């Protein structure tokens, strides 16, 4: 049985277009989700001029399942993110790293252009769905499907210890979650921002120390950084931050940029610093993140908009003007 539903797409003029799409009967591994909420991500803004369904931070209720689905059932509340699927047989797919599938990425902006979370329904494979814990409100859950996992994964994979000093560059959609994760992890959290206007919010999120970078010198910061999460969209002053790093420190550029990544060469060599790319997660890692979020009562700061052409347009205007505090959420 086919299903027809409303979707919201980009266009060459960057105007949001409302249209209809129809999907055929579900494949054996597919799930039909009635979307209730979607986060609004900066990556969505990169595709405003493309004829694709937008959105990749979806939350909704399972309405129907294919005959081979066993991980979720009708009525479950689920979330989905950037990656949709993989070949299911290569070494990366078999370990949940579908983003690195040898046949190429299947997900937002790369394929399946008729599916996204800016829609009344979505069809998704069961293996890339996350069960949303009962303790978490749907309106808060969307941002964790992309922004949350982006800043949480370094804590899982890179051996960050509670005794470490973690630096966070930028207090936005990613940064305000990174501060909360680092504080709940037990770390000393040193936050860097381009101005003082977010200082009190940073401290409320769990920052131990706060520094404005407008005229900051390395000698102004007594604690050396073991792990630095860079969440700002602007290119940082890498000379300053390499000076702030402790020997054997780790740097994580977490935002999307098409420019070149240029670091002071001798500082990298002399301090034996490491740079880690990070942009994906496995279903098991997302599950761990959601458990951590519930245990420590971590919540995004959000602005809500209706899932309409006007609501989506307003959300992007707030996002691109830099006025959004701190993550937009669409509500169907």
N, C-alpha and C positions, 0 to 999 in steps of 0.2 A: 504494500500500500504506500503510495507516494504522499509526501507532505509538502504543502506550500506555505511559506511564511515570509514575513517582512524582514528586509535587511537594509543596512545603511552603508553606503559605499563612498569612496573618494571619487574625484573626477579631475580632468585636466585643469579646471579652473580652481581646484581645491574646495569647491562647493560640495556640501554633503548631499548625496542623492538617496532618496528613499525608493526602494523597488521591491519586487517580489522574486523569490527563487523557489524552485521545486526540486526536491530530492526524491529519488526512486525508493523502492523498498529497501530497508536496512540490510546491509551485508551482515554476515554472521557475527562479526566482531564489533559492529557499530552500535552506538547508543544515541537515541534522540533525546535532547535536553531542551526543556522550556526555560529560556534564560530569564532570570529575575534581576541580575545586576552585572555590570561590567566595569572594571577599572579603565581609566583613560591613561595611556602610557605615551611617553615621548616618542617611542618607536612608531606608534600609530600616526603621529604627526608627519613622520617621514614618508608615509604612503597616502597622504591626503590628495595627491595629484594622480593617484593610480585607480583604475577601475576595478577595485577589489573590495570585498566586505571587510570593514575595519574591525579592530578589537581582538585582544588576545589575553584578557584577564576575566574570563567568564565564570559566572556562578549561576547555577540553575537546578532544576528538579528533573530527574530522569522520568521520561514519559513512556518510552518503549525501548526494547533491547532486541538485538539480533539473536538468532537461535543458538549461537555459540558463546554468548556472553555469560560469564560466571562471577566476575569481580564486583559488579554492581547490579542493582535491581530497581524496578519501577518504584518511584517514591523517594529514592536516595537523593540527598543534596550533594552536588558534586561541583568541582571546579576544574578548569582547564586553562592551559597557558599557550606559550609561543609554539611549541613543537606539537605536531599532530600525530606523526606516525613514522615508521621506518620500514625497512625490508623484512624485519623480524627474523633474520637469519645470519647477519654478519656479526662479528665479535662485539661490535658496539651496541647494536640493537639488543643482543641477547643479555647484555648487562644493564639495559635501561638507558644507555647513552644514545638515544635515537638521533639527537642533533648531529652526531658524527657518522651517521649511516653512510656506508660506502656508495650507496646509490644516490645520495644527495638528500638535502633537507626537505622534509615534508612538513610544512607549517606556515605560519603567518608570513606573507610577503614573498614566499618562495614557491608555493603550490597551493592547491585547494582554495583558489581565489573566491569561491562562492561560499566559504565558511568563515565565520568570525563571531566574536561575542557582541558586536553591535548588531543584534538581530533578535527577533522574538524566539527563534529556535536555532539550535546548532546540532550537527551530527558529528560525533567524535568517536574514535576508537576507545574501547574500554581501558586499554593499557595505559593511556595518557590522561586518565581522569583521577582526581583526588577526592576522597570522601571528606567532606567538610565536617569538623567536629561539632557536636551539638552545642558546645559552649560558645561558639563563634557566630556572631551575627553575619548574615549574608552580605549586608552593606559594607562590612569591614573586610570580608574575605577576598574580594577581587584583587586588591593590590598585592596580596601575597603570592598570586599566581605568576607574577613576573618580577615586580620590584622587590618583593620580599625574598624570593629565592635567590635573586641576583646578589643581594648583600649578605645572605645567610650562608651560602655555599662555601666561601672562604673559611668560615669558622669550622665547618665540617671536614674540609679536605686538607687544610694547611696546618693543622696542629696548633691553632691559637690556644694559648693557656690563660687561665684566669689571672695569672701573675703578669701577663704581658701588658704593655702599653699600646693601645690601639688608637691610631689617628683616623679621623673622619674628615674628609675635605668636602664641604658643601652640605647644606641643610635644605634638601628638597624632597622630592618624592622618594628617592632612594636613601638619601642621607638621614632623614628623620627616623627611618626604620633601622638603619645601620647603627645609629646611636643607641637605640633601645636594645637591639640584639647584643651589642658589645657590653652594655651595662649589665644586662641579665646574665651574660656569660661570666661576669665577675671581673672584667678588665678595668683598668684605668683608661678612661675615654677622653681623649684630647681632640677637641673639635676646632676646625679652621673654617672661617667664612670670610667673604669679601667685605663685610661690614658688621657693625654691632647690633643691627636691628633684629637679629634672631637669637641673640645671646640668651635671653631669659627662657625662650622656648627650648633651646639646646640643653640648658641646665635642667629644665623640667623633664626632658626626654631621658636624661641620665648622664649627661656630660659631666666629667670631673673638672675639666678645664676648658676654657674657650679663648680663642685668639682671633682677632681681626687681622687679615693679611694685608690690609691696605698699606701699612708701613712696617710690616713685621720683619724682624731680623732673626736669624737662627739663634743668636745668643739670648733672645727674649724667652726662649722655650727651654727650661732646664731639663725636662724629661725627654730622652731620646725615644723615638717611635720604633717599636718592633714590627708592627703591621700597619700599613697605611691603605685605607679604602678610599679611593678617589671617586666621588659620586657627582661632581659638578660637571656641567656641560661645557664650561669654559676650559681652555687649556691651562693647566696650572703652571706656576713657576717651578719647573723641575729642579732648578739649581737650589732654590730655597728648601724644597722638600727632601732632596738627597742630603742636604746639610743637616736636616732634622732627624734623619734616620739613624738608628743604632746599627752597629756592625751586624752583618748577617740578617738585616731587616728584609721585609717582604712588602712589595708594592702591588696593589690590585687596581688597575684602571677598569672601572666598571660601567662607564657610560659609552654610548655609541658615537664614534667619530670617524669620519672618512679621511682625516688627515694623517700625517706621519707621526709616530711616537718617537720623540727625540729626547734622549737623556744625556746629562753630563757624563762623558765616558769614564774619566778617571775616578769620579765619585762612585760609580757603579763597581768598577774594578777594585778600588782601594778598600771600600767597605764590604765588598762581597755581597752586594744587594741582589735580590731576586725579583723579577717582574713576572706576575702570573696573569695570564688571560683567563677570563671566567665569564661564561654567558649561558651555561646550561645546567640542567639538574636531572636526576633520575626520579622516577615516581617514589622510590623509597626515601630519597632525600627530601622531597616535598612533604611526605608524611611525617618525617622527623621534625621538619621545620614547623608544621602545624601543631604538633604536640608541644614543641617548645613555646610557641606563641601562646597557646592556651595556658600552659603551666605558669608563664610569667606575665600573663595578661597584657601582652603587647598589642597595641592597636594603631592603625594608621590614622593620621589626622586627615579628614576628607571634606570635600565639598560635593554635594549631591546635585545631579541634574537629571531631568527626565530623558528617557531614551527616545527622543524625537529629533527631527532635523534641527529645530531651534535649540534644544537642549545640548545636543552634540556640538553644534556650532559654538555655543556659549562656552562649553567646556574647553574647546581648543583655543578660543580667544583668551581665556584665563591662563591656560597652560603656556601659550606662546608669548604672552605678555610678561610672564614671570610673576604674576600675582596670585597664582593658585597656591592655597595652603592646605595640604601639601600634595594630595592625590585626588583627582577627579573620579567620581563614581557615578555611572549612569544607572537609573532604576527604571525597569520596564513597567 
